[in-house]
Amino acid sequence: MVRFQHIEYLLALALVPLMVLVFLYVLRSKKNTIKKIGDPALVNQLIKDYSPSKFLLKFLLIVVAFVAGVIALANPRMPQGSTMVNRSGIDVMIALDVSKSMLADDIKPNRLERAKQFIAKLIDKLPNDRIGIVVFAGRAYLQMPLTTDHSAAKMYLSSATPDVVPTQGTVIGDALKMCYNAFNTKEKKYKSVVLISDGEDHDKAAEKITKAMADEGVMINTVGIGSPEGTTIIDPATGETKMDAEGRPVITKLNEQELKSIAGNGNGLYQLFTNTDEIVDAMDKQLQSMGQRSVTENSLVNFRNFFPWLLGLSLALLLTEFFISEVKKIAKVKKVIVKKEVAVLTVLFILPSLLFAQNSNTLIKNGNDAYNKKEYDVAADNYKKAADKEPNNEKAQYNLGNAFYKKGNADDALQAYDAAIKSSKSKSDQSASWYNKGVSLQNNKKLPECIDAYKNALKLNPADEDARFNLQKALLQQQKEQQQKEQQDKEKKKPKDDKQKNKQQQEKEQQQPKPQPSKMTKKEAEEKLKALLQQEKNLQNKLRRVDVASPDKPEKDW
């Protein structure tokens, strides 16, 4: 199906009625002029070589050439190459627990890292299946919708940490509900959920949701990761063992019973994580037992553009109009020769540009073929050649940025995305370039720049949920880094404050008046001491008398 890349240019076709009105006005003006000249017979004799039909033909050629040029600017195009892709597979939603209990190291290096390793290998085992990812802790989030782009799935998987979910806990029920909403609800088969968790918190809603999903044809498989004996958790913020409210170490244990119950109610398989390859093979075998459906999908990576042909048609019509004379007999041969020379020069100047554009499209097509084969070096080379030929070719710059990103050349990718943004004429294309630039910046820990990129993408396309979600993640990460920086600054400042307080205390002590030496004589001091001893002796005698007269003391009451 043919579609226009820049449909807004078609508004210029509104000028065609205006051109018709101008033509009719010119015809009327000519008739009025002939009437004003004089004798009609004499005037007809003077203009006998003029051909009204050729004048009309020249006008029609100009109008058709204009229409063809406007349509060429709108760039009608049609998907080509691997437009329709046939595959046989199922839809698999992966629900990954990213709560802090998954940081326990009873499975080295920790539960979360081994879970990611399992998911990555499982994705490699499902080349024809659509994969989606949901991460959950105290809340559930759709990390990636169902897609056949497995490289993107692995990219999103690598960024799954406890930081992406600010609320802690283990809401398995919400995660399962989010997975179900990602499926095509019209189908009753070929849908499965793979839940990876330690199942520590008992979620009462999970059992009910599992049964409802099983009735809708969804198979739910679970993987328990952790040990029943449990272990302590290292708090990533402090690097120390996490304590509860009473100051005791928190022990996290694998809740196998809940995960087994979910798998049983979901007509699926429960596995205890032991060896990565073994559970991947077992899970793959379980998913293959569901059967597979044949699906035909669109893969609109490449387009066939028709604007060169339309521009060629427009040029041909203008040249034809140029050679047609309004007179019936051509008296001046020299003038016609001059016109032919001008036409030939025009063709010589314009034709290379058409071939130039066609060559760039060929390079982009070759780059797309290499990109689909994951030959990113070859793809980048073709895209770069196309971009060098046409620096304002938005498609070449955009694809070049993607190829550099896949190669890991972040700086080159950012330059290509910037070039694509400058050359983009539509808001949707600019938004896509800003979004990809944001992803590249976020992966390179450039949070302020990536936040600006996501904001620009959302300004151009407010409906881009991926940009909105990544912006939220980047803002949370920036807030966390800011808090850590403030804490570090506070700790660095604290010793200085203590030192300042000690100095002030010393100065205060120095300012206090020192006691004056005693001016009392030795004899006076002896008399003073005797008087004090006599007072103490009288006090002791008085206490003895009171003790004798008092009754027995009561006993202790604790």
C-alpha positions in Angstrom: 0.0 0.0 0.0 1.4 3.4 -1.0 1.6 6.0 1.7 2.9 9.6 1.8 5.8 10.4 4.0 5.1 14.2 4.1 1.3 14.4 3.5 1.2 18.1 4.5 2.8 19.1 1.2 -0.3 18.0 -0.6 -2.0 21.2 0.6 -0.1 23.0 -2.3 -2.6 21.3 -4.7 -5.1 23.9 -3.6 -3.2 26.2 -6.0 -4.5 24.3 -9.0 -7.9 25.9 -9.0 -6.2 29.3 -8.7 -4.1 28.5 -11.8 -7.2 27.6 -13.7 -8.8 30.9 -12.8 -5.7 32.8 -13.9 -5.8 30.9 -17.2 -9.4 31.8 -17.8 -8.7 35.5 -17.0 -5.8 35.5 -19.5 -8.1 34.1 -22.2 -10.8 36.7 -21.5 -8.2 39.5 -21.5 -7.0 38.4 -25.0 -10.5 38.5 -26.4 -11.1 41.9 -25.0 -7.8 43.2 -26.4 -8.7 41.8 -29.9 -12.0 43.7 -29.8 -10.3 46.9 -28.8 -7.6 46.8 -31.6 -10.0 47.4 -34.5 -11.3 45.6 -37.6 -11.8 42.0 -36.7 -10.8 40.8 -40.2 -7.6 42.7 -40.1 -6.8 41.4 -36.5 -7.5 37.8 -37.6 -5.1 38.2 -40.5 -2.4 39.5 -38.1 -2.8 36.6 -35.6 -3.5 33.8 -38.1 -0.3 31.9 -37.1 -1.5 31.8 -33.4 -2.8 28.4 -32.1 -5.3 28.6 -29.2 -5.2 24.8 -28.9 -1.4 24.8 -28.4 -1.8 27.6 -25.8 -4.3 25.4 -23.9 -2.0 22.4 -24.3 1.0 24.3 -22.8 -1.2 25.3 -19.8 -2.3 21.8 -19.2 1.3 20.5 -19.3 2.3 23.1 -16.7 -0.5 22.2 -14.4 0.2 18.5 -14.6 3.9 19.1 -14.1 3.1 21.2 -11.0 0.8 18.4 -9.6 3.5 15.8 -10.2 6.1 18.0 -8.4 3.9 18.5 -5.4 3.2 14.8 -5.1 6.9 14.1 -5.4 7.5 16.5 -2.5 5.0 14.5 -0.4 7.1 11.4 -1.3 4.7 8.5 -1.9 6.4 5.3 -0.9 5.6 1.6 -0.5 7.2 -0.9 1.9 9.5 -3.3 0.1 12.0 -6.0 0.9 10.9 -8.2 3.8 7.6 -6.5 4.1 5.7 -9.6 5.3 7.5 -11.9 7.7 6.1 -15.4 8.4 7.0 -17.0 11.7 5.7 -19.7 14.0 5.8 -19.0 17.7 4.0 -17.9 20.8 3.8 -14.8 23.0 5.8 -15.0 26.3 5.7 -12.4 29.0 8.5 -12.6 31.5 7.7 -11.3 35.0 10.9 -10.5 37.0 11.0 -9.8 40.7 13.4 -6.8 41.4 12.7 -6.4 45.1 15.6 -5.9 47.4 15.3 -9.5 48.7 16.5 -10.5 45.2 19.9 -9.0 46.2 20.5 -11.8 48.6 23.7 -13.7 47.8 22.7 -17.3 48.7 23.0 -17.8 45.0 26.2 -16.2 43.8 26.7 -13.4 42.8 23.0 -12.7 43.9 19.5 -13.9 43.0 18.8 -11.0 40.6 21.9 -11.4 38.5 21.3 -15.2 38.1 17.7 -14.5 37.2 18.8 -12.1 34.4 21.3 -14.7 33.2 18.5 -17.3 33.0 16.2 -14.9 31.1 18.9 -13.9 28.6 19.5 -17.5 27.7 15.8 -18.3 27.5 15.4 -15.4 25.0 18.1 -17.0 22.8 16.1 -20.2 22.9 12.9 -18.4 21.6 14.0 -16.8 18.3 10.6 -16.8 16.7 8.5 -15.9 19.8 7.4 -12.4 20.8 8.9 -11.4 24.2 7.7 -8.9 26.8 9.1 -7.9 30.2 7.3 -6.9 33.4 9.3 -5.9 36.5 7.7 -5.8 39.9 8.4 -5.3 43.6 5.8 -3.3 45.6 4.3 -2.3 42.3 4.4 -3.8 38.7 5.6 -1.9 35.6 5.6 -2.9 31.9 9.3 -2.7 31.1 8.8 -3.7 27.4 5.7 -4.7 25.4 5.6 -7.8 23.3 8.1 -7.6 20.4 10.3 -9.8 18.2 13.2 -7.4 18.8 15.1 -9.6 21.1 18.2 -7.4 21.2 16.0 -4.6 22.7 14.6 -7.1 25.2 18.1 -7.8 26.4 18.9 -4.1 26.6 15.8 -3.5 28.9 16.7 -6.6 30.9 20.2 -5.2 31.7 18.6 -2.1 33.2 16.3 -4.0 35.6 17.3 -3.2 39.2 15.5 -2.5 42.5 15.9 1.2 41.7 13.4 1.0 38.8 10.6 0.2 41.3 10.6 2.7 44.2 8.0 0.8 46.3 9.4 -2.4 47.9 7.5 -5.6 48.4 6.5 -8.6 46.2 3.1 -8.0 44.5 3.0 -11.1 42.3 -0.7 -10.7 41.6 -0.2 -7.2 40.1 2.6 -8.5 38.0 0.5 -11.4 36.6 -2.3 -8.9 35.9 0.1 -6.6 34.0 1.3 -9.6 31.9 -2.3 -10.5 31.0 -3.1 -7.0 29.9 -0.1 -7.2 27.5 -1.5 -10.2 25.6 -4.1 -10.2 22.8 -7.2 -10.9 24.8 -9.0 -12.3 21.7 -6.8 -15.3 21.6 -7.2 -18.3 23.9 -4.0 -20.1 23.1 -0.3 -19.6 22.5 0.2 -17.3 25.6 2.5 -18.0 28.5 4.0 -16.2 31.5 7.4 -17.0 33.0 7.5 -15.7 36.6 11.0 -15.5 38.3 10.8 -14.6 42.0 11.8 -15.7 45.5 8.1 -15.5 46.4 8.9 -14.2 49.8 5.7 -12.2 50.6 2.5 -14.2 50.4 0.2 -12.4 47.9 -3.3 -13.6 48.5 -4.6 -12.1 45.2 -2.1 -14.1 43.1 -3.9 -17.4 43.4 -7.2 -15.9 42.2 -5.6 -14.1 39.3 -3.7 -17.2 38.3 -6.9 -19.3 38.0 -8.6 -16.6 36.0 -5.7 -16.4 33.6 -5.6 -20.1 33.2 -9.3 -20.1 32.2 -8.3 -17.6 29.4 -5.7 -20.0 28.0 -2.6 -18.5 29.6 0.1 -21.0 30.9 1.9 -19.7 34.0 5.4 -21.2 34.7 7.4 -20.2 37.8 11.1 -20.3 38.7 12.0 -20.2 42.4 15.3 -18.5 43.0 16.9 -18.6 46.5 17.2 -21.1 49.3 14.6 -22.3 51.8 17.0 -21.7 54.6 17.4 -18.1 53.7 20.2 -15.6 54.2 20.8 -11.9 55.1 20.5 -9.0 52.6 23.2 -6.5 52.0 21.7 -3.0 51.7 23.1 -1.4 48.5 22.8 2.1 49.9 25.0 1.4 53.0 26.8 -1.8 52.0 25.9 -3.3 55.4 23.5 -6.1 56.5 19.9 -4.9 56.4 18.2 -4.7 59.8 14.5 -4.8 60.8 12.8 -2.3 63.1 14.0 -4.1 66.2 17.6 -4.0 65.0 17.9 -7.7 64.0 19.3 -8.9 60.7 16.6 -9.5 58.0 16.5 -13.1 56.8 15.0 -13.6 53.3 13.8 -17.2 52.5 12.5 -18.8 49.3 8.7 -19.3 49.5 8.5 -22.5 47.3 4.9 -23.3 48.4 3.4 -20.2 46.8 5.3 -20.5 43.6 4.3 -24.2 43.3 0.7 -23.2 43.9 0.8 -20.5 41.2 2.4 -22.9 38.6 -0.2 -25.6 39.5 -3.2 -23.3 39.2 -1.7 -21.9 35.9 -1.2 -25.3 34.3 2.5 -24.7 34.2 5.8 -25.9 35.5 7.6 -24.9 38.7 11.4 -25.2 38.8 13.9 -24.6 41.6 16.8 -22.6 40.3 19.9 -24.9 40.4 21.8 -24.9 37.0 21.0 -22.2 34.5 21.3 -24.4 31.3 19.2 -27.1 32.9 16.2 -24.9 33.8 16.5 -23.1 30.5 16.2 -26.4 28.6 13.3 -27.5 30.7 11.5 -24.2 30.3 12.0 -24.2 26.6 10.6 -27.8 26.4 7.6 -26.7 28.4 6.9 -23.8 26.2 7.3 -25.9 23.0 4.7 -28.2 24.3 2.1 -25.5 23.9 2.3 -25.7 20.1 3.0 -22.7 17.8 0.8 -20.6 15.5 1.8 -19.2 12.2 1.9 -15.4 12.2 2.4 -13.0 9.4 3.9 -9.7 10.5 5.0 -6.4 8.9 8.7 -5.6 8.9 8.7 -2.1 7.6 12.5 -1.5 7.6 12.8 -0.3 4.0 10.6 1.7 1.6 10.5 2.1 -2.1 10.2 5.8 -2.9 8.5 7.1 -6.0 9.5 10.7 -5.9 12.4 10.3 -8.4 9.9 9.1 -11.0 7.5 11.9 -10.3 10.2 14.5 -10.5 11.3 13.0 -13.8 7.7 13.2 -15.1 7.4 16.8 -14.0 10.7 17.7 -15.7 9.7 15.9 -18.9 6.4 17.8 -19.0 8.1 21.1 -18.5 10.6 20.3 -21.3 7.7 19.3 -23.6 5.9 22.6 -22.8 9.1 24.4 -23.5 9.4 23.0 -27.0 5.8 23.6 -28.0 5.2 27.0 -29.7 2.0 28.9 -29.7 2.4 29.8 -33.4 1.6 27.4 -36.2 4.7 28.2 -38.3 8.2 28.5 -36.8 10.0 31.3 -38.6 13.0 31.7 -36.5 15.0 28.5 -36.5 17.8 30.0 -34.5 15.5 30.7 -31.6 14.5 27.0 -31.5 18.1 25.9 -31.5 18.8 28.1 -28.5 15.8 26.6 -26.7 17.1 23.1 -27.4 20.5 24.0 -26.0 18.9 25.3 -22.8 16.8 22.1 -22.5 19.8 19.9 -22.9 21.8 21.8 -20.3 18.8 21.6 -17.9 18.7 17.8 -18.3 22.4 17.5 -17.8 22.2 19.4 -14.5 19.1 17.7 -13.1 19.6 14.1 -14.2 22.7 13.5 -12.1 20.8 14.7 -9.0 18.1 12.1 -9.6 20.6 9.4 -10.1 22.4 10.7 -7.0 19.2 10.3 -4.9 18.6 6.8 -6.3 22.1 5.7 -5.4 21.6 6.9 -1.8 18.5 4.9 -1.5 20.4 1.8 -2.8 23.0 2.3 -0.1 20.4 2.6 2.6 18.7 -0.6 1.4 22.1 -2.4 1.5 22.6 -1.0 5.0 19.2 -2.3 6.1 19.9 -5.8 4.8 23.2 -5.8 6.7 21.6 -4.4 9.9 18.9 -7.2 9.9 21.8 -9.7 9.6 23.4 -8.0 12.7 26.4 -7.0 10.5 26.5 -3.6 12.1 30.0 -2.6 10.7 28.8 -3.2 7.1 25.5 -1.4 7.8 27.2 1.6 9.3 29.5 1.8 6.3 26.6 1.9 3.8 24.6 4.4 5.9 27.7 6.6 6.2 28.2 6.6 2.4 24.6 7.6 1.9 24.9 10.3 4.5 28.1 11.7 2.9 26.3 11.9 -0.4 23.2 13.5 1.1 24.0 15.1 4.5 20.3 16.1 4.9 19.0 12.5 4.3 17.2 12.0 7.6 16.8 8.2 7.0 20.5 7.7 6.4 21.5 9.7 9.5 18.9 8.0 11.7 19.9 4.4 10.6 23.6 5.4 11.0 22.9 6.3 14.6 21.2 3.0 15.3 24.1 1.1 13.7 26.7 3.0 15.8 24.6 2.4 18.9 24.7 -1.4 18.2 28.4 -1.2 17.7 28.9 0.6 21.1 30.1 3.9 19.5 28.0 6.2 21.7 29.6 9.5 20.6 29.2 8.7 16.9 25.6 7.6 17.5 24.8 10.9 19.2 26.2 12.9 16.3 24.2 10.9 13.8 21.0 11.4 15.9 21.6 15.1 16.0 22.0 15.2 12.3 18.8 13.3 11.9 17.0 15.7 14.2 18.2 18.7 12.1 17.1 17.2 8.8 13.8 15.7 10.0 10.7 17.4 8.6 8.0 15.6 10.5 7.4 15.6 14.3 7.2 11.8 14.6 10.6 11.4 13.0 12.2 14.0 15.2 10.6 12.4 18.3 12.1 9.0 17.3 15.5 10.5 16.9 15.3 12.3 20.3 14.1 9.1 22.0 17.0 7.1 20.6 19.4 9.8 21.6 18.0 9.7 25.1 18.5 5.9 25.4 22.1 6.3 24.3 22.8 9.0 26.8 21.1 7.1 29.6 23.2 4.0 29.0 26.3 6.3 29.2 25.2 7.7 32.6 24.6 11.2 31.2 21.4 11.8 33.1 20.8 15.6 32.6 21.3 15.3 28.8 19.1 12.1 28.5 16.3 13.8 30.5 16.3 16.7 28.1 16.2 14.3 25.2 13.2 12.4 26.5 11.4 15.7 27.2 12.0 16.9 23.7 10.6 13.5 22.4 7.5 13.9 24.5 7.0 17.5 23.3 6.9 16.3 19.7 4.9 13.1 20.5 3.1 13.2 23.8 1.7 9.7 23.2 5.1 8.1 23.4 4.8 5.9 26.5 8.3 4.5 26.2 9.8 8.0 26.4 7.6 8.8 29.3 8.6 5.6 31.2 12.3 6.1 30.5 12.0 9.8 31.6 10.6 8.7 35.0 13.4 6.2 35.4 16.0 8.8 34.6 14.5 11.3 37.0 14.4 8.8 39.8 18.0 7.9 39.2 19.0 11.5 39.1 17.2 12.1 42.4 19.0 9.2 44.0 22.4 10.4 42.8 21.6 13.8 44.2 20.7 12.4 47.6 23.9 10.3 47.7 26.0 13.4 46.8 24.3 15.5 49.5 25.0 12.7 52.0 28.7 12.5 51.0 29.0 16.3 51.3 27.4 16.2 54.7 29.8 13.5 55.9 32.8 15.5 54.5 31.6 18.6 56.3 30.9 16.9 59.7 34.6 16.5 60.8 35.2 20.2 60.0 32.2 21.1 62.2 33.5 18.9 65.1 36.9 20.5 64.8 35.4 24.0 64.9 33.4 23.1 68.0 36.5 21.8 69.8 38.3 25.0 68.9 35.5 27.1 70.2 35.4 25.1 73.5 39.1 25.6 74.0 38.8 29.4 73.4 35.9 29.4 75.9 37.9 27.6 78.5 40.8 30.1 78.0 38.4 33.0 78.5 37.3 31.7 81.9 39.0 33.5 84.9 41.6 31.5 86.7 41.3 30.9 90.5 43.4 33.3 92.6 46.1 31.7 94.9 44.9 31.4 98.5 46.1 34.2 100.9 45.2 32.1 104.1 48.1 31.4 106.6 49.1 27.9 107.7 47.6 28.4 111.2 44.3 29.6 109.9 44.1 26.6 107.6 44.7 24.1 110.5 41.9 25.8 112.5 39.6 25.6 109.5 40.3 21.9 109.0 39.6 21.1 112.7 36.3 22.9 112.5 35.3 20.9 109.5 36.3 17.6 111.2 34.2 18.5 114.3 31.1 19.2 112.1 31.5 15.8 110.3 31.8 14.0 113.7 28.6 15.7 115.1 26.7 14.7 111.9 27.8 11.0 112.2 26.6 10.9 115.8 23.2 12.4 114.9 22.8 9.7 112.1 23.5 6.9 114.5 20.8 8.1 116.9 18.2 8.2 114.2 19.1 4.7 112.9 18.7 3.2 116.4 15.3 4.8 116.9 13.8 3.8 113.5 11.7 0.7 112.9 12.7 -2.2 110.5 13.2 -1.2 106.8 10.8 -2.8 104.2 12.1 -5.4 101.6 12.6 -4.6 97.7 9.5 -4.8 95.5 10.9 -5.6 91.8 
